[in-house]
Amino acid sequence: MDIKPWLALADRVRADSAYGYADFARDLVGQLTWRGAVDVATALRGHVYGHPGGNELHKAVEPLYRRLGWQQSALIACWFRDARNWPATRH
C-alpha cells in the first residue's frame, strides 16, 4: 500500500474541519474497495488499542496512525463498524 497520498489526506482531517474522518473513510472505500478499506481501518484500530499486528499492512499504516492521531484513527475505525455505513453488498 502506498501510504503517501493518505498522509496528505490525514493532514486535511486534522487541519480542515470541512474534511473529516468520515470523508477520509469514504475516500478509502472509493480507492481501495470496501474490503481494502476495512483492512486499513482494522490495522488502524490495532494501533488505537496499542496492539498493532506484525503483518505488513499494520506496519505500513503506522505513519498514517501517527499523522491522524489517536482520536481521528479511532473515529475512522468506528466508521467502518457502524452498519449505517456498510454498502448493500460488501466486497
FENJOTA-V376967 format. One record per backbone hydrogen bond with DSSP energy under -1.0 kcal/mol. NH is the residue of the N-H (numbers start at 1). CO is the residue of the C=O. E is the energy in kcal/mol with one decimal. If there is no record, write none. Layout:
# FENJOTA-V376967
((NH:CO:E) (NH:CO:E))
This chain:
# FENJOTA-V376967
((7:3:-1.7) (8:4:-1.5) (9:5:-1.5) (10:6:-2.2) (11:7:-1.9) (12:8:-1.4) (13:9:-2.0) (14:10:-2.0) (15:11:-1.9) (16:12:-3.0) (19:16:-1.7) (24:20:-2.2) (25:21:-2.5) (26:22:-2.6) (27:23:-2.3) (28:24:-2.2) (29:25:-2.1) (30:26:-2.5) (31:27:-2.0) (32:28:-3.1) (33:29:-1.9) (37:33:-2.4) (38:34:-2.6) (39:35:-2.2) (40:36:-1.9) (41:37:-2.7) (42:38:-2.8) (43:39:-2.1) (44:40:-2.6) (45:41:-2.6) (46:42:-1.7) (47:43:-1.3) (48:44:-2.3) (49:45:-2.3) (51:46:-2.5) (59:55:-1.8) (60:56:-2.7) (61:57:-2.1) (65:61:-2.9) (66:62:-2.7) (67:63:-2.2) (68:64:-2.9) (69:65:-2.8) (73:69:-2.0) (74:70:-2.4) (75:71:-2.3) (76:72:-2.3) (77:73:-2.4) (78:74:-2.4) (79:75:-2.0) (80:76:-1.2) (85:82:-2.2))
